[in-house]
Structure formats: structure tokens, C-alpha cells
Amino acid sequence: MIFEHAPALIIAFPLLTSFAVPILNRFGEKFRNFFVLLSLLFSLFFVLTLAPQVYSHGVIVYTFGSTSPGITLPSGYSMPIRITFTIDGMSIFMAFIASIVSISGLIYSWGFLKKERVGMDKFYSLLLLMSVGMYGMIFTGDLFNMFVFLEILSIASCALIAFWVHKGETSEAAFKYMVVSSIAALFMLIAVGIFYGQYNALNIAAIASMINYNLLDKIALSLLIVGLAMKAGAVPMHMWVPDAYGQAPAPITMMLVAASQASLYALFRTCFTLFGLRLDVAMVGWIIIILGILSMFVGVTMAIPQKDIKKLMAYHSVSQTGYMLLGVGVGLAVMNDPIAFQTYGMKAMEGSIFHIINYALYKGLLFLTAGAIFYKLKTRNLDEMGGIAHNMPLTTLFFIIGALAIAGIPPLNGFASKFLIYESVYRFNPLLSIIAMVVSVLTLASFVKVFHSAFMGPKMKKNVREAPRAMLLGMAIIAILIIIFSLFPAMVVRTIVDPAVIALANQGNYISAVMGGI
Amino acid sequence: MLESYSGYWYPLVFVSVFLILSFIVYILSRVFFSSAHKKGEQAKPFLSGNKETEKVHIPASSIYWGFIKALRGYYDVIIPFHTGNINDYMGAFIIVLAIVLTVVEVLT
């Protein structure tokens, strides 16, 4: 059955299509675009077919080229040595995000880059490779392949940040992103080497079953936490974010948001699945909480004085990443206290993981509206904008939806996830919850500034019309999802968020699914 | 209904109440304010008694200047920290790595 190979096919369709794009390009723009979309739709389809299996059977282990991930030597020694995809509720949750962001980013690109005549085959190849990198990082069951997919994702992202290479600033932003990504990947590789040297294994479950939290493991843990936190854009290692998000084409900025979340996923996987309760969870939890609080506060306060609309939004990305780090950090910090974990630790993680998908949606939408404004006005400077609402009513509507959601205004989805974070974090430490609420107020203030300066007032430029249909469609897909998530948050939490939280919290299930199948 | 540890959130109720209240406000405005002037001086926004000028738009860089001025001490530190120099980015990374390594090695 083809569905047995769904994990491989999710990667295979965009990967093969990415290399076929230069050939497809020769048959015309529409032909190429159709096949690129088709490959991403196939990936989404297989993610949707895989999800019920994961929710009903638990962890799915897919081994490339074999039925079992490991070998057993005549001596009886067993070890998972083959390349595996290990898919649980958290992986599927992240795969939904990667699918939605990739598809809407692609559709938006059709309109946004319509006037570009050169390099579009390379653009779509790299966009598909970004999807492959995200899916790979999310699904892989071994640390070395996580490094490989992180590199694929970083290289494709870097090239796309520099897509408008004739502008000097894009090359500079891409260079910075390349340096940051290379350093993060290098430190991850050192950590992988430390594990391999000690345990002769690369498989996450195999290492997790043997790990003993010695000095070398602590060094590897530190390298992974800091490297991945930098890739996720945590303060004070966030300074590449406004550079890269600000200069990349709008649909790529949206993809970069999901790419950063893949690093966040890797960070959570390291803490919960690789180390689990062998960690000093309180101490590591507090490290993540402090990174989260710093990210929230510095991100939002740096956003307020910005005049460049995309840089302003990029600083808000840093701030929103802080919420996710805060909730998961609290969950981790109380993990060895069963009562605290059951009462508010799980809820904090629930809120944070729900915030991941909410953030991907509303931040993606906001970057797309910023792209639509840039497409029409040819400027990102808020001082040069005004009265856009007169001419671009649909873009204005999408911006309002995104801005209210990011500010956590009820009844939008941002409120639902922040509500869970506030209440559960308050039980852990009221001060942290109060800081989170203040940051939310400042977020609203910042977006009021954008709304006033860009959309309100008299028209600053005449003859500005609404964005092209493909761009509106890309924004509409995201806006509809935001509204659905806003009206039915309990359904979303029950269906996709809770399985993700349970998957993260139950290290034993992950290990036994892989090690039990050898 | 989304339940937290100590409360719950039901957006459909919130939206329903919002729509009902909006409808009531609309009806009240139709009944009690039907005689309000829709044109002339009364319909114009009141800007502190100043004469209304055309095409006035406050630029983004002038918004929240008071907030930024009040937090000048903070912004004088945090803005120069964002140098845009990749060496400083790596410096921040190394410092955080050193702190995390120390905390994880020594305190755990």
C-alpha cells in the first residue's frame, strides 16, 4: 500500500519536484506552478492520512529500506542503525504548520513575484527545498539527519533571503543568516559527535535510552540549547531576525517563521525526548523561561520605535517566540513534580504549543499584508505610508485580523493560547505572567501604530489598487484558518494540540516505539 | 469550551453576546439619534478646538515619542546593542553559550 510509505512520500514529492522545476519551467509558467502546488498538496494529503494513524496507534516508526530500524548481532546486541522517521503527535502538529505555510506562501508568490522574469525556477526549487528541510527536521528519528535537514533548510532559506540579489542589503542579510545558521549547525554537529562518541548511536530513541547526563552530555545539551535557540531567534541571539525577515520576499519571510519554529521543535525534542527526566528539569526549564522572558520583552520594546514595517513585525516574531519558550519552559521546570505538572505544567505546554500554530498563522498573515503593501507602494517605511485602507480594503481587513490576533484580543486565536499561558504560568510564578500580559499590551500598542500610520489618514499615494488575486488568496487561506481557530479553540486543542503535548511529555512511548521494534 | 486550570473560554458565547449588543446599540442609535446632524460642523471630529486642516497625518516616527523618551535610559542601552555587525551577533552567542555551559555544568 502506498499509504504505508506516507512518511517518505511527504518528503519525496517536494524533493523530487524541486529538482524537476528547471525542466518544468521550460513548459511554461503555469505548468511549473501547477506541479509545484501539486507536490505540496500531495505532501499535505499524506500528512492528513498519517495523522489518524498517529492519533490512534501512537508513535509511528518508518524505516527506510527495511521493516525494522535496527540490527541484532549474533551476540544478541541490538541497535537501531538505519535511517528512520519517528512520527508522533508533536511531529504531525508541526507538519500541519509546514504544509499550511508552504502552500499559502507558494500561492502568494504567484502574485507577489509575477513581475520577476529571472530566477523563478530557482525560487520555486528553493521554496520546495525549504519545505523538505522543515518536514525532514520534524519527522527524522535521528540526530545526524536532523542536522542534515537543518542544513538543507538553512541553505535554501539563505539563498531565498538573497533572492533580490541586486539589492545590497539582501546579500548582507543572507550572509548574516548564513553565518548564524552555520554556527548553529556546527555546534549541533559537535553535540551529535559527542553522543556518537559515547553511545555509538545517532538514533534519538537509542541515545535517550542510554543517556546518563554526564559531563559530556551536559556540554552537548548546552550546545544544542544555545544553537537551536539562536536559530529560533531567542534574545540575545535574535539580531539576525530583523535582518533576514526584513529583507526576504514576503512569502519567504512567512516560510522563515515556520523554519524558525522547526528549530524550536528541535529544541523541545532535545529537552523532552532526548534527555527527559534525566535532566535537571528545574534548572534547564528556568534557562528556557529566562530566554523566553528576555525575548518577549526585548522583542516588543525594540518593535515600538521601528519605522520599517517588516523589521517591526520581525521584532514581534522575536517577542512571540518568547511566549512559546515561556510556556514550554514552565512545563519543563515542573516536570519532576507530578502534581504541579498535571495541574498547570501541562496547561502551560498546551498554551505554548497552541501558540506555535497560532503564531505561524497570524504572523504569516501579517508578513503577507506587509508584502502586499510593499508590492503596491514600493516602500517599507511607515513614514511614507498613509490611507492605504482607502484603496486596499481587503488587505486592511487581513491586517486587522492578524494584528488583533497577535495582540491577544478576544475572540481571536492569539487570545486563546495566551489565556492558557497566562493562567498556568501565573500558578508557577505570577511575575512571569504579568510580564507576559504587559508584553501583550505593548504588542497591541505597536500594531495600533502600524494601523494608524499605514492604513488610516488621507491617501499618501494615489493610484494604489488592491493586491493581485493570488496574493489575496494566499492571505485569505490564512485568515480563514485564523477565524476557524478563533471560534473553535477547544476543538483544535483537543484534536492536534493535546496529542502534541502528550507526545512531548511521554518520553517512554517514543523510546519504546523505536527500541521495542528492533 | 477551552478550559484552563481555573477558568474557561467560550468564543462562540463571546461572539454571540457581541453581536446581540451591537444590534441593541444599532437599534438605540436609530431610535434616539435619528435627529443627529450628518453634515456640517457637528459631524466633524473635534480636535481640541483647533481649526481642522486637510491632509494631516502623524508619521510613524512621531507616534509614541513620549513612551520612548520616558524609557530613554533603557533605549540608550538596547538600541546600540543592535549594531547590525555579525561579530556582535556571534559575541552574544558565545556569551550565552558560556553562561548556559556554566549553569548546566556547575549547578546541575
Interface residues (C-beta under 8 A of the other chain):
Chain A: F175 K176 V179 V180 I183 F187 L215 K218 I219 L221 S222 L223 I225 V226 A229 M230 P236 M237 M239 W240 P242 D243 L279 D280 M283 V284 I287 V298 T301 M302 I304 P305 K307 T343 Y344 K347 L382 D383 M385 G386 G387 P410 P411 F415 A416 F419 L420 E423 S424 R427 A445 K449 V450 H452 S453 A454 M456 G457 P458 M460 S486 L487 F488 P489 A490 V493
Chain B: M1 L2 E3 S4 Y5 S6 G7 W9 P11 L12 F14 V15 F18 E54 K55 V56 H57 I58 P59 A60 S61 I63 Y64 F67 I68 L71 Y74 Y75 I78 I79 F81 H82 T83 G84 I86 D88 Y89 M90 A92 F93 I95 V96 L97 V100 L101 V103 V104 E105 L107 T108
